[in-house]
Amino acid sequence: MLIHPWDAPQDDTEWQHWLAAHDFGQLAVNGPSGEPPFVQPLHFAYDPQLGEAITHLARPNPLLPALAAAPQVVLSVVDDYVYVPGPWQAEPDGPAEHGVPTSFYAAVQLRCTAHLVDDPAEKATLLNRQVGHFQPEGGSSKVTAGEAPYGRLLSGIRVVRLEVTGVRAKFKYAGKRSSEIQDRIAERLVERGGPRDGVAREHLVRRRRAG
């Protein structure tokens, strides 16, 4: 992922705050020699204090032998993306049709070392942590090895603990454009009112103020 200086996070807090609200991504794992990578969409629970993310996979998943063979992986999360038409980015003193179309988006890529967990008690602990992240209000029985209702299901999954070893983050929201162009884009996003236009505008305005 190319990250220009104007698209880089202003500090670690920016990407950490964003990632805290985005817990679904894609895990990219090296495939066998000569084959493309495996890419698995999944929910995960990221803990910045521990520097790790927790997820789990069904035992038949082809990612599991790939993880065992090559545990260096990337967990990629992308959201808040919109298409920006060319005229929105046109220079004020030039033709609107000469503006360059682009994409706005936020992205965080966690480089991780994957650890496969098979011990039933440890799996139960980690699964309870993951469920607790998504269901802080409760409502589901606790996972306990050897006990109903979930104990018998533990053998059918493997928990993956992703130890974070590096982070790359990007917030591509007209950071290199003039104030006049940024104002125009912000106005057009409001006018269009698409599914992610509001949050894209928030990123643009927030980063401009912080900068």
Secondary structure, 3 states (H helix, E strand, C coil): CCCCHHHCCCCHHHHHHHHHCCCEEEEEECCCCCCCCEEEEEECEEECCCCEEEEEEECCCCHHHHHHHCCEEEEEEEEEEEEECHHHHCCCCCCHHHCCCEEEEEEEEEEEEEEEECCHHHHHHHHHHHHHHHCCCCCCCCCCCCCCCCHHHHHHEEEEEEEEEEEEEEEECCCCCCHHHHHHHHHHHHHHCCCCHHHHHHHHHHHHHHC
